[in-house]
Amino acid sequence: MKNERIAFLDWMRVAACFMVMAIHSAEPFYLGGAEPNITHVASSWDMMWITVTECICRCCVPLFAMASAYLLFPVAKPTGEFFRRRIVRVVVPFVVWAVLYVAFLGDGGSSWGKLLFNFPDEGGHLWFVPMLAGLYILMPLLSPWAEKVGARELKGWIAVWLFTTLFPFLRQAWGHVFGEPSFGAVPYLLGECPWNHFGAFHYVSGFIGYMLLGLWFRRFAPERGWASTLGIAAPMWAVGAAVMGIPFFRFVREYPFDAPYSAAVVMETSIEYCSLGVALSTIAAFMVFRKLGFGGWLYEKAVRPVSEASYGVYLMHMFILTPVSAALCRHLPTPLAIFATAAATFACASAAAILVRRIPVVGKWICG
């Protein structure tokens, strides 16, 4: 039982890992700001390929969250044992790599000080781990409900969560339609205000929705043939891609684009991980990956080892991607630069993570 695998989750993790690399390979084009020697979005052609990359790959992080929920929720083990396993497999490697990013890329005392309270700026992608830990904290609490919930009720909660994925757009629309909100520059919704950040839908918003979706697919989602799967997933993905891609592409009006880094907060509204377009594309992608349950030589020799090391791949990849991106982005056409950077980073990080995990005892403390 210990070595049994759910093959489609392995295929999905590997694909999601590559998607993460692709997104991070595209970001230097629009996150560089006005700094010298930074890649910029030079034309609408560049922006089109960046948008395509985002629309295809933005489901990567939600897919990881859904995979964890599919495997672990509701929690079958005693709470103490569940948390001990998560600490060893998730928290300890996170701490190791956070320290490494600060040690090699940090600027001294301030970086070490921040590390006591949050993920380090030098490893911005590590934000994912505290978020995932938050889901783990909730899983034992919600497991008694998850064991008894019916399909209809669960669909209702997922529908409520899908409504909250409109909030990123509503926050922006408020400012455009009504002018500045009553309490500062960021609109507040349904009970939120400067002295209360926990509005009516706070506890059913965010990544908890992907946890519920993982539960839905594990317990209630019907098995479908390829025709039925694609008949639902393809239009759902198309709608999600339109919701993501059109606002993202249209954000840039003049080229070359060299807006400050802070502009990305507004620019990425439509591709926030808990926004409607990403949610729809994630559901569609999960439906398709669920059909990839086959094994064989490629699965055993490549897909499964990379999947088992995928957490380590994620943790370490920015050490590799940053220099690779700097070397390639200025010398290749945009789509080729994005793909080549992602592919080279994925190959190197996968090989490194697999090797590190083979180190007795220590390997899994480093790469999970």
Secondary structure by P-SEA (a helix, b strand, c coil): cccccaaaaaaaaaaaaaaaaaaaaacccccccccccccccccaaaaaaaaaaaaaccaaaaaaaaaaaaccccccccaaaaaaaaaaccaaaaaaaaaaaaacccccaaaaaaaacccccccccaaaaaaaaaaaaacccaaaaaacccaaaaaaaaaaaaaacaaaaaaaaaaaacccccccccccccccccccccccccccccaaaaaaaaaaaacccccccaaaaaacaaaaaaaaaaaccccccccccccccccccccccccccccccccaaaaaaaaaaaaaaaacccccccccccaaaaaaaaaaaaacccccaaaaaaaccccccaaaaaaaaaaaaaaaaaaaaaaaaacccccccccc
